[in-house]
Each structure stands twice: as structure tokens, then as C-alpha cells.
Amino acid sequence: MPHFARVADFEAIQARASRTSITALIDLKFCAVTSRYQIPQRGTSKKEEQDKVDQQTKQALKHDQFVDTTQHGLEWASENRRSVIATSAIALAAILVVVGGFLIYNSRANQASVAFGAAMQAYQTPLAAPGQPVPAGVKTYASPTERAKAANDLFMGVADKYGMTPDGKVARYFGGLTYMEEGQNGPAESTLKQVAGGWNGDLAALAKLSLAQLYRQTGRDSQAVDIYNELTAKPTTTVPSGLAQLQLAELYEAQGKPELAKKIYAQLKDKDAKGAAGTLAAQKLNPAPAGPAGQ
């Protein structure tokens, strides 16, 4: 009996161990199968999750940079508040000065235009000999000298008061001309020289041409020749080279130098055959014959 009991006990233990091993083996196989054929969870893949993390990181960095920049700007403005206010005030003051200067200049330019118009009206006033009938209300002057003196006072007044405006500069030029008409050669020369040295090339050329005329009237032909040659070399809209050459040729004729004058006329005739200067030069070279007496 004892022997059979031990055999039975051994068989029972062996049966329990076998069942335990089978159970464990089934569990292991189930886990392996489950792991192998596990259905993926809904959501993003690993790459998508990584991209999402990178995007969030970039957004965070951008946000941090914006915050840092804004904070830095606020700190700079706070630290430099006085400097910013002072700079803004200076800029505003400069703008006000420019605008104010522009308005003042325009106002003075308008005033100069009105004053210059009055001076020109006086300069163009008709002449009337004493006793000559004149329409009622029409102002006249008895002589060119009287008229020139009246106009000169007005022109020089405009030039002295509004000399920085265009009309003020032109008024000074006419002041020089009216000084010449009055016979005041000294003031005429100094006034015309002032205009001739100005930045306006067209007006300066007119002043130089008038200076040459003054030099001829006062026996300084060599200075006049220099001016005519200068104007010929540097023509302007108001004084073309042909005009300066015609004046020079007339000076040579007055000096008794017809050959020099004819040389200039011939050059102008060939160079400007259809122009005004060329036409005048051709007439000087071939003057029209005088008509029969009595015609």
C-alpha cells in the first residue's frame, strides 16, 4: 500500500505541473500573438507626431522671439524716452520751419510780382511833348530820362526789398538799364555786374550784353569785345551766339575794321543761313541798292 500511495502522489504532482506548464505556455503564445497582430491605435504616425512636435517648437520659438523683440523695444524706448521726445520735437520744429519758410516765400514772391508790375507799367508809360494833347486820365512823361528815373526808383525798390525772389532779380536788371538811360554810368555798371554774377544764366547773359553796350558808350571797346567773345562761346536762350557775333561785327564796323566785320558776317551766313542772325549777316554783306532819287 505505501508503494502505491507514493506512486499516486507522484502522478498527481506530475499532472498539476503539466497543467501549470500548459497554462503558462498558452499565456505566452497568446501574448506573442497579441503583440504580433496588435491593431494600431488611432492617431498620428511616429513621423507625424515628430513633425507636430517640431511645428509646436517652431511656433514657441517664434513667439519667444516676438516677445523678446517687443520687450527689448519697450525697454529701449523707456530708457531713451527723453532722447526720443527731444528728437521728435526737433524734427517737428524743422518741419514747421520749412513749411513756414515756404509760405513766407510765396507771400513775398506775390508781393514782389505786384510791385514789379507797377514798375514795368511806369517804364512803359508813353512820352508826350509839352503842349501835346493827351487823353484824360492817361499819365505821360516829357522825356525818356524823366521816365527812366521814375521807373528806376520803382525797380530798385523791388530789387532791394525782394531781391531773393525771381521778380526781384529781374527788377535789378531793369534797374541797371534805367540807370544807363538816365546817364548814371557808375550805378549802371555796378548794378549790371551784380546781375551778371548771378546764378540765373539767362538773366546774367542779358546783363553782360548790356554791360558791353555800356563799355562801348564809355570808350572801353576792348572790354566789350571780351564780353561778346564770351557770350559767343557760351550762348544762352536769351543771348544766342549769333546775336553776340552781330554785336561784335557792328563794333568792328564802328572802329573802322570792315574786314573783321565781313569775316563774322560770312561765318554767320554759312552757319545760320535760315536763321535770323544768318539773314541779317547776308543783308550786311549784300546791302540792297539805293533807289532812284525821288522815290
C-alpha positions as CSV (number, residue, x, y, z in Angstrom):
1,M,0.0,0.0,0.0
2,P,2.6,2.5,0.8
3,H,4.2,2.0,-2.5
4,F,1.0,2.5,-4.5
5,A,0.3,5.7,-2.4
6,R,3.6,7.2,-3.3
7,V,3.1,6.4,-7.0
8,A,-0.3,8.0,-6.9
9,D,1.1,11.1,-5.1
10,F,3.8,11.4,-7.7
11,E,1.4,11.1,-10.6
12,A,-0.8,13.8,-9.0
13,I,2.1,16.2,-8.6
14,Q,3.2,15.5,-12.2
15,A,-0.3,16.2,-13.5
16,R,-0.5,19.5,-11.7
17,A,2.9,20.6,-13.0
18,S,1.9,19.6,-16.5
19,R,-1.3,21.7,-16.3
20,T,0.6,24.6,-15.0
21,S,3.2,24.4,-17.8
22,I,0.4,24.2,-20.4
23,T,-1.4,27.2,-18.9
24,A,1.9,29.2,-18.9
25,L,2.7,28.2,-22.4
26,I,-0.8,29.2,-23.6
27,D,-0.4,32.6,-21.9
28,L,2.9,33.2,-23.6
29,K,1.6,32.2,-27.0
30,F,-1.4,34.5,-26.5
31,C,0.8,37.4,-25.6
32,A,3.0,36.8,-28.6
33,V,0.1,36.5,-31.0
34,T,-1.5,39.6,-29.5
35,S,1.7,41.5,-29.7
36,R,2.3,40.4,-33.3
37,Y,-1.2,41.1,-34.6
38,Q,-2.0,44.1,-32.3
39,I,-4.2,46.6,-34.1
40,P,-2.6,50.0,-34.1
41,Q,-4.3,52.8,-32.1
42,R,-6.0,55.6,-33.9
43,G,-3.9,58.8,-34.2
44,T,-0.7,60.0,-35.9
45,S,2.2,58.1,-37.0
46,K,5.6,58.5,-35.5
47,K,6.8,60.8,-38.3
48,E,3.6,62.9,-38.0
49,E,4.0,63.1,-34.2
50,Q,7.6,64.2,-34.7
51,D,6.5,66.9,-37.3
52,K,3.8,68.1,-34.9
53,V,6.4,68.5,-32.1
54,D,8.7,70.3,-34.5
55,Q,5.9,72.7,-35.5
56,Q,5.0,73.4,-32.0
57,T,8.7,74.0,-31.2
58,K,9.0,76.5,-34.1
59,Q,5.9,78.3,-33.0
60,A,7.1,78.5,-29.5
61,L,10.5,79.9,-30.7
62,K,8.8,82.5,-32.9
63,H,6.6,83.5,-30.0
64,D,9.6,83.8,-27.8
65,Q,11.4,85.9,-30.4
66,F,8.5,88.3,-30.8
67,V,8.1,88.6,-27.1
68,D,11.9,89.3,-26.7
69,T,11.9,91.8,-29.5
70,T,8.8,93.7,-28.2
71,Q,10.2,93.6,-24.7
72,H,13.6,94.9,-26.0
73,G,11.9,97.7,-27.9
74,L,9.8,98.7,-24.9
75,E,12.9,98.7,-22.7
76,W,14.9,100.8,-25.2
77,A,12.0,103.3,-25.5
78,S,11.8,103.6,-21.8
79,E,15.5,104.1,-21.3
80,N,15.7,106.6,-24.2
81,R,12.4,108.4,-23.6
82,R,13.9,111.8,-23.3
83,S,16.1,111.4,-26.3
84,V,13.1,110.2,-28.4
85,I,11.0,113.1,-27.3
86,A,13.8,115.6,-28.0
87,T,14.4,114.1,-31.4
88,S,10.7,114.2,-32.3
89,A,10.5,117.8,-31.1
90,I,13.5,118.8,-33.3
91,A,12.0,117.1,-36.3
92,L,8.6,118.7,-35.8
93,A,10.3,122.1,-35.4
94,A,12.3,121.6,-38.6
95,I,9.1,120.7,-40.5
96,L,7.3,123.8,-39.1
97,V,10.3,126.0,-40.1
98,V,10.3,124.6,-43.7
99,V,6.6,125.0,-44.1
100,G,6.6,128.4,-42.6
101,G,9.5,129.5,-44.8
102,F,7.7,128.2,-47.9
103,L,4.6,130.1,-47.0
104,I,6.5,133.3,-46.3
105,Y,8.5,133.0,-49.5
106,N,5.3,132.6,-51.5
107,S,3.8,135.6,-49.9
108,R,6.8,137.7,-50.6
109,A,7.0,136.4,-54.2
110,N,3.4,137.5,-54.8
111,Q,4.2,140.9,-53.3
112,A,7.3,141.2,-55.5
113,S,5.3,140.3,-58.6
114,V,2.7,143.1,-57.9
115,A,5.5,145.7,-57.2
116,F,7.4,144.7,-60.4
117,G,4.3,145.0,-62.5
118,A,3.8,148.6,-61.2
119,A,7.5,149.4,-62.1
120,M,7.1,148.0,-65.6
121,Q,3.9,150.0,-66.1
122,A,5.8,153.1,-65.3
123,Y,8.7,152.1,-67.6
124,Q,6.2,151.7,-70.5
125,T,4.3,155.0,-69.9
126,P,4.1,156.9,-73.1
127,L,6.0,160.1,-73.8
128,A,4.3,163.4,-74.6
129,A,6.0,166.6,-75.6
130,P,4.9,169.7,-73.7
131,G,1.6,171.0,-75.1
132,Q,0.8,167.8,-76.9
133,P,-2.8,166.8,-76.4
134,V,-3.2,163.8,-74.1
135,P,-6.4,161.8,-73.4
136,A,-7.9,162.4,-69.9
137,G,-6.6,160.1,-67.2
138,V,-3.5,159.0,-69.2
139,K,-0.2,159.5,-67.5
140,T,2.8,160.6,-69.6
141,Y,6.4,161.7,-69.2
142,A,8.0,164.5,-71.1
143,S,11.3,162.7,-71.8
144,P,12.9,159.3,-71.7
145,T,15.2,160.4,-69.0
146,E,12.3,161.5,-66.8
147,R,10.6,158.3,-67.4
148,A,13.7,156.2,-66.7
149,K,14.3,158.0,-63.4
150,A,10.7,157.3,-62.3
151,A,10.9,153.6,-63.3
152,N,14.4,153.2,-61.8
153,D,13.2,154.2,-58.4
154,L,10.5,151.6,-58.5
155,F,12.7,148.8,-60.0
156,M,15.5,149.3,-57.4
157,G,12.9,149.4,-54.6
158,V,11.6,146.0,-55.7
159,A,15.2,144.7,-56.1
160,D,16.2,145.9,-52.6
161,K,13.1,144.6,-50.9
162,Y,12.5,141.4,-52.7
163,G,16.0,140.6,-54.0
164,M,15.7,136.8,-53.3
165,T,12.6,136.4,-55.5
166,P,12.7,135.9,-59.3
167,D,10.9,139.2,-59.9
168,G,13.3,141.0,-57.5
169,K,16.3,139.7,-59.6
170,V,14.7,140.8,-62.9
171,A,13.9,144.2,-61.3
172,R,17.6,144.7,-60.5
173,Y,18.5,144.1,-64.2
174,F,15.9,146.7,-65.3
175,G,17.4,149.0,-62.6
176,G,20.7,148.8,-64.4
177,L,19.1,149.6,-67.8
178,T,17.2,152.6,-66.5
179,Y,20.4,153.8,-64.8
180,M,22.0,153.7,-68.3
181,E,19.1,155.7,-69.8
182,E,19.5,158.3,-67.1
183,G,23.2,158.6,-67.9
184,Q,24.3,157.3,-64.5
185,N,27.1,155.1,-65.8
186,G,28.6,154.2,-62.4
187,P,25.5,152.9,-60.8
188,A,24.5,151.2,-64.0
189,E,27.8,149.3,-64.2
190,S,27.8,148.1,-60.6
191,T,24.1,147.0,-60.8
192,L,24.6,145.1,-64.1
193,K,27.7,143.4,-62.8
194,Q,25.8,142.3,-59.8
195,V,23.2,140.7,-62.1
196,A,25.8,139.3,-64.4
197,G,27.4,137.4,-61.5
198,G,24.1,135.7,-60.5
199,W,23.2,132.0,-60.8
200,N,20.5,132.6,-63.5
201,G,22.4,132.2,-66.7
202,D,19.8,133.7,-69.0
203,L,19.5,136.8,-66.9
204,A,23.2,137.1,-66.4
205,A,23.7,136.9,-70.2
206,L,21.4,139.8,-70.7
207,A,23.2,141.8,-68.1
208,K,26.6,141.1,-69.8
209,L,25.2,142.2,-73.2
210,S,24.1,145.5,-71.6
211,L,27.5,145.9,-69.9
212,A,29.1,145.5,-73.4
213,Q,26.8,148.3,-74.6
214,L,27.8,150.5,-71.7
215,Y,31.5,149.8,-72.3
216,R,31.1,150.9,-75.9
217,Q,29.3,154.1,-74.9
218,T,32.1,154.9,-72.5
219,G,35.0,154.1,-74.8
220,R,36.0,150.8,-73.4
221,D,35.8,148.7,-76.6
222,S,38.3,146.1,-75.6
223,Q,36.1,145.1,-72.6
224,A,33.1,145.0,-74.9
225,V,35.0,142.7,-77.3
226,D,35.8,140.3,-74.4
227,I,32.2,140.1,-73.4
228,Y,31.0,139.4,-76.9
229,N,33.5,136.6,-77.3
230,E,32.4,135.2,-74.0
231,L,28.8,135.2,-75.0
232,T,29.6,133.7,-78.3
233,A,31.5,130.8,-76.7
234,K,28.7,130.3,-74.1
235,P,25.4,131.1,-75.7
236,T,22.1,131.1,-73.7
237,T,18.4,131.2,-74.6
238,T,18.3,135.0,-74.1
239,V,21.6,135.7,-75.9
240,P,22.3,133.2,-78.7
241,S,25.8,133.2,-80.2
242,G,24.6,134.8,-83.4
243,L,23.4,137.8,-81.6
244,A,26.7,138.3,-79.8
245,Q,28.6,137.9,-83.1
246,L,26.4,140.5,-84.8
247,Q,27.1,143.0,-82.0
248,L,30.8,142.3,-82.3
249,A,30.7,142.8,-86.1
250,E,28.9,146.1,-85.6
251,L,31.6,147.2,-83.1
252,Y,34.3,146.4,-85.7
253,E,32.5,148.5,-88.3
254,A,32.3,151.3,-85.8
255,Q,36.0,151.0,-85.2
256,G,36.7,151.2,-89.0
257,K,37.6,147.5,-89.3
258,P,35.2,146.3,-92.1
259,E,37.3,143.2,-93.0
260,L,36.8,141.8,-89.5
261,A,33.2,142.6,-89.6
262,K,32.7,140.9,-93.0
263,K,34.5,137.8,-91.8
264,I,32.0,137.5,-89.0
265,Y,29.0,138.1,-91.3
266,A,30.3,135.5,-93.8
267,Q,30.6,132.9,-91.0
268,L,27.1,133.6,-89.7
269,K,25.6,133.5,-93.3
270,D,27.1,130.0,-93.8
271,K,26.4,128.7,-90.3
272,D,22.9,130.1,-89.8
273,A,21.6,130.5,-93.4
274,K,17.9,130.2,-92.5
275,G,18.1,131.8,-89.0
276,A,17.6,135.4,-88.1
277,A,21.3,136.0,-87.5
278,G,22.3,134.5,-90.8
279,T,19.7,136.5,-92.7
280,L,20.9,139.8,-91.1
281,A,24.5,138.8,-91.9
282,A,23.6,138.2,-95.6
283,Q,22.0,141.6,-95.7
284,K,25.1,143.2,-94.3
285,L,27.2,141.5,-96.9
286,N,24.9,142.4,-99.8
287,P,23.1,145.6,-98.9
288,A,20.1,146.5,-101.1
289,P,20.9,149.1,-103.7
290,A,19.6,152.6,-103.1
291,G,16.6,153.5,-105.2
292,P,16.4,156.3,-107.7
293,A,16.3,159.8,-106.3
294,G,12.8,161.0,-105.6
295,Q,11.4,157.5,-105.0
